[in-house]
Amino acid sequence: MQSKQSIMGDTVNIEMETIMERTVIAVDIAKKVFQLHWVEMDTGCIERLQLKRARMLEWFANHAAALVVMEACGGAHDWGRALIGLGYEVRLVSPRKVRPFVQGNKTVTNPRISV
């Protein structure tokens, strides 16, 4: 089965095995502080990181390429293009698909792990 690469949210066919072998980084975008979540493949631990807007691209530039998932919004498209430029694969998820998984209020201290 072939995989289609897409920018910004079109239907994409990817084999599940391919996704399970890769690191998936979920990014919650906010005005000043972004939340990153990913699972360490070695240990299975969920890692969390808060990054200020100015340090976001620097952090991604120093890490291996992975699949980055974000909730679709105006800012997500811009960040998605920047991350694609660094060699990452970016997927945007519709807010309608994310909403059922939100845990509590949308604040920096209570991040959306659901993405």
PAGUKOL-759073 format. One record per residue (C-alpha): x, y, z; residue number from 1. Coordinates in nm, 2 decimals, decimal comma. Example, Ala and Ser with C-alpha at 12.3 -4.5 7.8 and 13.67 -1.06 7.14 Angstrom:
BEGIN
1,23  -0,45  0,78  1 $
1,37  -0,11  0,71  2 $
***
This chain:
BEGIN
0,00  0,00  0,00  1 $
0,15  0,34  -0,10  2 $
0,14  0,63  0,13  3 $
0,04  0,97  0,01  4 $
0,21  1,28  0,16  5 $
-0,02  1,57  0,21  6 $
0,02  1,92  0,34  7 $
-0,24  2,03  0,59  8 $
-0,52  1,79  0,65  9 $
-0,62  1,61  0,33  10 $
-0,70  1,24  0,36  11 $
-0,38  1,04  0,39  12 $
-0,34  0,67  0,36  13 $
-0,06  0,54  0,58  14 $
-0,01  0,18  0,70  15 $
-0,06  0,15  1,08  16 $
0,27  -0,03  1,11  17 $
0,46  0,27  0,97  18 $
0,30  0,50  1,23  19 $
0,37  0,27  1,52  20 $
0,74  0,26  1,43  21 $
0,78  0,64  1,42  22 $
0,78  0,90  1,69  23 $
0,46  1,10  1,69  24 $
0,48  1,45  1,85  25 $
0,15  1,61  1,95  26 $
0,17  1,99  1,96  27 $
-0,08  2,21  2,14  28 $
-0,04  2,57  2,01  29 $
-0,11  2,87  2,23  30 $
-0,02  3,24  2,23  31 $
0,30  3,22  2,43  32 $
0,37  2,86  2,55  33 $
0,33  2,55  2,34  34 $
0,29  2,20  2,48  35 $
0,46  1,90  2,32  36 $
0,37  1,54  2,40  37 $
0,53  1,22  2,27  38 $
0,59  0,86  2,37  39 $
0,95  0,74  2,41  40 $
0,97  0,43  2,20  41 $
1,24  0,27  2,43  42 $
1,06  0,30  2,76  43 $
0,70  0,37  2,66  44 $
0,69  0,68  2,89  45 $
0,48  0,98  2,78  46 $
0,71  1,28  2,77  47 $
0,58  1,64  2,81  48 $
0,76  1,96  2,73  49 $
0,66  2,33  2,75  50 $
0,82  2,55  2,49  51 $
0,80  2,92  2,44  52 $
0,72  3,04  2,09  53 $
1,08  3,17  2,03  54 $
1,23  2,83  2,11  55 $
0,99  2,60  1,91  56 $
1,18  2,59  1,58  57 $
1,52  2,56  1,76  58 $
1,40  2,25  1,95  59 $
1,27  2,08  1,64  60 $
1,58  2,17  1,45  61 $
1,79  1,97  1,71  62 $
1,57  1,66  1,70  63 $
1,52  1,37  1,46  64 $
1,24  1,41  1,21  65 $
0,91  1,26  1,32  66 $
0,54  1,29  1,26  67 $
0,40  1,61  1,41  68 $
0,03  1,63  1,48  69 $
-0,16  1,96  1,56  70 $
-0,51  2,08  1,59  71 $
-0,59  2,27  1,27  72 $
-0,61  2,65  1,31  73 $
-0,46  2,96  1,14  74 $
-0,14  2,93  1,34  75 $
-0,11  2,56  1,28  76 $
-0,08  2,61  0,91  77 $
0,21  2,85  0,95  78 $
0,39  2,62  1,20  79 $
0,32  2,32  0,98  80 $
0,50  2,48  0,68  81 $
0,80  2,57  0,90  82 $
0,82  2,22  1,04  83 $
0,79  2,07  0,69  84 $
1,09  2,29  0,59  85 $
1,29  2,12  0,87  86 $
1,21  1,77  0,74  87 $
0,91  1,68  0,96  88 $
0,59  1,53  0,84  89 $
0,29  1,74  0,96  90 $
-0,07  1,63  1,01  91 $
-0,34  1,87  1,10  92 $
-0,65  1,74  1,29  93 $
-0,99  1,90  1,26  94 $
-1,10  2,06  1,59  95 $
-1,42  1,86  1,56  96 $
-1,21  1,54  1,59  97 $
-1,01  1,67  1,88  98 $
-1,29  1,81  2,10  99 $
-1,43  1,48  2,23  100 $
-1,08  1,40  2,38  101 $
-1,01  1,73  2,55  102 $
-0,95  1,69  2,92  103 $
-1,08  1,98  3,12  104 $
-1,04  2,35  3,03  105 $
-0,81  2,47  2,76  106 $
-0,53  2,61  2,97  107 $
-0,15  2,57  2,96  108 $
-0,15  2,39  3,28  109 $
-0,41  2,14  3,16  110 $
-0,28  2,05  2,81  111 $
-0,47  1,86  2,54  112 $
-0,30  1,53  2,54  113 $
-0,57  1,41  2,30  114 $
-0,41  1,55  1,99  115 $
***
